[in-house]
């Protein structure tokens, strides 16, 4: 029995989570219990746990993971300021007269919100409260409407910036370095978050196209499922469309452009996104329009000029022109700071910031507690011989590297029925990805393949998180059965997306190879 203690440990963790215990405490509790059992039975050296402090320090000093709370804050501010609701309403009225037009608008808004917020729950709830009732009033089949809303919300996990991609980049980078060490390479290469953001961009857009094609084809073949919106629905003016669409697009370009262009690290770009979201929220909350717009323009100009002509005022050989440019940069900084303060005041008055910061703290604490607990779990699992068992299973899988990858993808897909992406990323992936990389799979391509698979976990019944989010926001006439049936075609489209990336690796590897 003792030789299978690692498998029993993994099964005990699944049981604890399914019984409803808090995830982080379940992971840490199972790890402590089986570390004690392993020590008592003489199959584990508990001195391995001495590395736990070093792992915790490494996590808390990880520059990559600092981007998580900043991106979460950016999304929370946009959600609490109801910018997403305005965007949904405007796009729904813009495309509503087409067959399937409301569905198209929901997918497009989901893609825009994914690239500007990256928070699945906020997007699904917002669309469930605004778009879903409008779709039902227009005569949409509840199953179709529910499936579209759920699926569009999950785009926040694959279209950058995304919390999933940040965690995945850290896990895959560690796995890649571990694989290089095992190959005898001590001058190792590292993977960056920017590479994963670039790699996920094209596959994310491919998924959006697949969703839109499905809606268009179904609207053509079964128009009764997705009729046009009522004729009395007023089309938005050009000014309304510009006000609703342009600010999120500018924010997307500022964040992703800074990362992919090499101007800023993901953490620095996340701070840019948080400031941009704050300025947008300040305008929405009734702050001084001219002051905030001038401050935003000053910050944009500062970013461009400092990138083209950086100035270091502490240099002793500073020319007069550089000194004047430095003073001009200082004036731009002051103008931006005044605009940020004005936006802060407006946000505090409307309690937007209070709710956004509370939401950010809650989500960040959950993610980091889970990662910390997973570090303890993986140490104990390795101590019980689990790492060697995983490598042995994958190495003897029929079909070689492709067979091992197929097995892992199916295993991750099944786990997605029961676990969140954070648990799968920090518990399962560190165990299987080093072996898969050693078998010759490209780590960036492998990461994106897994990311699309993990995105599907938000849709798979019975524990898909998007399903629960929508169940809480949907009208009473939409039943749980409607929601479960509605996501089935989109789970199939997700499988098609995985297959396309598998068969055409360039979808994931071309852009990062071209940029980095």
Secondary structure in CASP SS format (residue, H / E / C, confidence):
PFRMAT SS
TARGET T0000
AUTHOR 0000-0000-0000
METHOD secondary structure of the structure
MODEL  1
X C 1.00
X H 1.00
X H 1.00
X H 1.00
X H 1.00
X H 1.00
X H 1.00
X H 1.00
X H 1.00
X H 1.00
X H 1.00
X H 1.00
X H 1.00
X H 1.00
X H 1.00
X H 1.00
X H 1.00
X H 1.00
X C 1.00
X C 1.00
X C 1.00
X C 1.00
X H 1.00
X H 1.00
X H 1.00
X H 1.00
X H 1.00
X H 1.00
X H 1.00
X H 1.00
X H 1.00
X H 1.00
X H 1.00
X H 1.00
X H 1.00
X H 1.00
X H 1.00
X H 1.00
X H 1.00
X H 1.00
X H 1.00
X C 1.00
X C 1.00
X C 1.00
X C 1.00
X H 1.00
X H 1.00
X H 1.00
X H 1.00
X H 1.00
X H 1.00
X H 1.00
X H 1.00
X H 1.00
X H 1.00
X H 1.00
X H 1.00
X H 1.00
X H 1.00
X H 1.00
X C 1.00
X C 1.00
X C 1.00
X C 1.00
X C 1.00
X H 1.00
X H 1.00
X H 1.00
X H 1.00
X H 1.00
X H 1.00
X H 1.00
X H 1.00
X H 1.00
X H 1.00
X H 1.00
X H 1.00
X H 1.00
X H 1.00
X H 1.00
X C 1.00
X C 1.00
X H 1.00
X H 1.00
X H 1.00
X H 1.00
X H 1.00
X H 1.00
X H 1.00
X H 1.00
X H 1.00
X H 1.00
X H 1.00
X H 1.00
X H 1.00
X C 1.00
X C 1.00
X C 1.00
X C 1.00
X C 1.00
X H 1.00
X H 1.00
X H 1.00
X H 1.00
X H 1.00
X H 1.00
X H 1.00
X H 1.00
X H 1.00
X H 1.00
X H 1.00
X H 1.00
X H 1.00
X H 1.00
X H 1.00
X H 1.00
X C 1.00
X C 1.00
X C 1.00
X H 1.00
X H 1.00
X H 1.00
X H 1.00
X H 1.00
X H 1.00
X H 1.00
X H 1.00
X H 1.00
X H 1.00
X H 1.00
X H 1.00
X H 1.00
X H 1.00
X H 1.00
X H 1.00
X H 1.00
X H 1.00
X C 1.00
X C 1.00
X C 1.00
X C 1.00
X H 1.00
X H 1.00
X H 1.00
X H 1.00
X H 1.00
X H 1.00
X H 1.00
X H 1.00
X H 1.00
X H 1.00
X H 1.00
X H 1.00
X H 1.00
X H 1.00
X H 1.00
X H 1.00
X C 1.00
X C 1.00
X C 1.00
X C 1.00
X C 1.00
X H 1.00
X H 1.00
X H 1.00
X H 1.00
X H 1.00
X H 1.00
X H 1.00
X H 1.00
X H 1.00
X H 1.00
X H 1.00
X H 1.00
X H 1.00
X H 1.00
X H 1.00
X H 1.00
X H 1.00
X H 1.00
X H 1.00
X H 1.00
X C 1.00
X C 1.00
X C 1.00
X C 1.00
X C 1.00
X C 1.00
X C 1.00
X C 1.00
X C 1.00
X C 1.00
X H 1.00
X H 1.00
X H 1.00
X H 1.00
X H 1.00
X H 1.00
X H 1.00
X H 1.00
X H 1.00
X H 1.00
X H 1.00
X H 1.00
X H 1.00
X H 1.00
X H 1.00
X H 1.00
X H 1.00
X H 1.00
X H 1.00
X H 1.00
X H 1.00
X H 1.00
X H 1.00
X H 1.00
X H 1.00
X H 1.00
X H 1.00
X H 1.00
X H 1.00
X C 1.00
X C 1.00
X C 1.00
X C 1.00
X C 1.00
X C 1.00
X C 1.00
X C 1.00
X C 1.00
X C 1.00
X C 1.00
X C 1.00
X C 1.00
X C 1.00
X C 1.00
X C 1.00
X H 1.00
X H 1.00
X H 1.00
X H 1.00
X H 1.00
X H 1.00
X H 1.00
X H 1.00
X H 1.00
X H 1.00
X H 1.00
X H 1.00
X H 1.00
X H 1.00
X H 1.00
X H 1.00
X H 1.00
X H 1.00
X H 1.00
X H 1.00
X H 1.00
X H 1.00
X H 1.00
X C 1.00
X C 1.00
X C 1.00
X C 1.00
X C 1.00
X H 1.00
X H 1.00
X H 1.00
X H 1.00
X H 1.00
X H 1.00
X H 1.00
X H 1.00
X H 1.00
X H 1.00
X H 1.00
X H 1.00
X H 1.00
X H 1.00
X H 1.00
X H 1.00
X H 1.00
X H 1.00
X H 1.00
X C 1.00
X C 1.00
X C 1.00
X C 1.00
X H 1.00
X H 1.00
X H 1.00
X H 1.00
X H 1.00
X H 1.00
X H 1.00
X H 1.00
X H 1.00
X H 1.00
X H 1.00
X H 1.00
X H 1.00
X H 1.00
X H 1.00
X H 1.00
X H 1.00
X H 1.00
X H 1.00
X H 1.00
X C 1.00
X C 1.00
X C 1.00
X C 1.00
X C 1.00
X C 1.00
X C 1.00
X C 1.00
X C 1.00
X C 1.00
X C 1.00
X H 1.00
X H 1.00
X H 1.00
X H 1.00
X H 1.00
X H 1.00
X H 1.00
X H 1.00
X H 1.00
X H 1.00
X H 1.00
X H 1.00
X H 1.00
X H 1.00
X H 1.00
X H 1.00
X H 1.00
X H 1.00
X H 1.00
X H 1.00
X H 1.00
X H 1.00
X H 1.00
X H 1.00
X H 1.00
X H 1.00
X H 1.00
X H 1.00
X H 1.00
X H 1.00
X C 1.00
X C 1.00
X H 1.00
X H 1.00
X H 1.00
X H 1.00
X H 1.00
X H 1.00
X H 1.00
X H 1.00
X H 1.00
X H 1.00
X H 1.00
X H 1.00
X H 1.00
X H 1.00
X H 1.00
X H 1.00
X H 1.00
X H 1.00
X H 1.00
X H 1.00
X H 1.00
X H 1.00
X H 1.00
X H 1.00
X H 1.00
X H 1.00
X H 1.00
X H 1.00
X H 1.00
X H 1.00
X H 1.00
X H 1.00
X C 1.00
X C 1.00
X H 1.00
X H 1.00
X H 1.00
X H 1.00
X H 1.00
X H 1.00
X H 1.00
X H 1.00
X H 1.00
X H 1.00
X C 1.00
X C 1.00
X C 1.00
X C 1.00
X H 1.00
X H 1.00
X H 1.00
X H 1.00
X H 1.00
X H 1.00
X H 1.00
X H 1.00
X H 1.00
X H 1.00
X H 1.00
X H 1.00
X H 1.00
X H 1.00
X H 1.00
X H 1.00
X C 1.00
X C 1.00
X C 1.00
X C 1.00
X C 1.00
X H 1.00
X H 1.00
X H 1.00
X H 1.00
X H 1.00
X H 1.00
X H 1.00
X H 1.00
X H 1.00
X H 1.00
X H 1.00
X H 1.00
X H 1.00
X H 1.00
X H 1.00
X H 1.00
X H 1.00
X H 1.00
X C 1.00
X C 1.00
X C 1.00
X C 1.00
X H 1.00
X H 1.00
X H 1.00
X H 1.00
X H 1.00
X H 1.00
X H 1.00
X H 1.00
X H 1.00
X H 1.00
X H 1.00
X H 1.00
X H 1.00
X H 1.00
X C 1.00
X C 1.00
X C 1.00
X C 1.00
X C 1.00
X C 1.00
X C 1.00
X C 1.00
X H 1.00
X H 1.00
X H 1.00
X H 1.00
X H 1.00
X H 1.00
X H 1.00
X H 1.00
X H 1.00
X C 1.00
X C 1.00
X C 1.00
X C 1.00
X C 1.00
X C 1.00
X H 1.00
X H 1.00
X H 1.00
X H 1.00
X H 1.00
X H 1.00
X H 1.00
X H 1.00
X H 1.00
X H 1.00
X H 1.00
X H 1.00
X H 1.00
X H 1.00
X H 1.00
X H 1.00
X H 1.00
X H 1.00
X H 1.00
X H 1.00
X H 1.00
X H 1.00
X H 1.00
X H 1.00
X C 1.00
X C 1.00
X H 1.00
X H 1.00
X H 1.00
X H 1.00
X H 1.00
X H 1.00
X H 1.00
X H 1.00
X H 1.00
X H 1.00
X C 1.00
END
